[in-house]
Amino acid sequence: MEKTSAINKTAWEYRAYEFWQQRDGAPADKAKAILADPKASLKKHQHYFGEVIGKRIANLCGSNGRKAVPLALLGADVTVFDISEENRRYALELAACAGTEIEYVVGDLYEIDLNRYRNQFDVLYLEGGILHYFHDLKAFTAILFALLKPGGKLILSDYHPVKHCIHEGTYFRAILIRNCTKKTLPIKPILIRLNKRTFRRCCCGTIR
C-alpha cells in the first residue's frame, strides 16, 4: 500500500463505526429509513441510474453502505470498494438489517484486483468527496476505465474541498464578496455522466 493510502486507511480505521452510529444511527435504524424508500436514499443521483435490476454496480469509496444498500434493494448486484474495515463492518450490518446482500472489498483502490474485476461493471458510482484522496488521477481514472464493461456508465459526484471553508469564517466570505462584486462564489457539486466510449476523452480533462 502506498504512503498516502496508508495515511487515509489509518484515519478511516479510527472509530469510524462509532462515527456512523452517531451520524446515521444504529444499522437497524438506518436500514428502516432506507427500506421506507430505497430510491429516495440515492437523493439527487437517483435519476442517473435508470433501471438497475440485474446490473453490476461498483460503489467505489462506498463508505458505510448508505448508497450500496438501497441499490441492492432496487435489484442491483453491488460491490463496494473501500479502504476501511470499520466502514465494512457498518455496511455489512446495514445490508443484513435491510434483508439484502452486498459484496464489500477492503483495500487500496490503486491495488484493485483487475484480473478479477476488469470489465465487470455496468455502472461505477462515486459520490460525496472522493477525488481529493487520490494524488495520481491519471492512474485512478485508468483503474475506473478498466473496471467498466464496454458501454458502461460512470456516475461521479464531487465537490471542491474549499466548499467546507467558505461558510465557516468571515475571512473567506469577505474575500469572496469583495472579489465577486458582492456575490458569493457559486460552488456546486460536479456531476458527470459518461459512457465508456467517451470516458477516456472526457473524464481526465474534466477532473484534472
PEPE-V764196 format. One record per run of one state. SS is the DSSP state (alpha for helix, beta for strand, coil for the rest). FROM is the first residue (numbers start at 1). LEN is the number of residues. If there is no record, write none. Layout:
SS;FROM;LEN  SS;FROM;LEN
This chain:
coil;1;2  alpha;3;10  coil;13;3  alpha;16;9  coil;25;2  alpha;27;10  coil;37;2  alpha;39;11  coil;50;6  beta;56;5  coil;61;7  alpha;68;6  coil;74;3  beta;77;6  coil;83;2  alpha;85;13  coil;98;5  beta;103;4  coil;107;2  alpha;109;3  coil;112;2  alpha;114;4  coil;118;3  beta;121;7  coil;128;3  alpha;131;3  coil;134;3  alpha;137;11  beta;148;11  coil;159;4  alpha;163;4  coil;167;3  alpha;170;10  coil;180;10  beta;190;6  alpha;196;12  coil;208;1
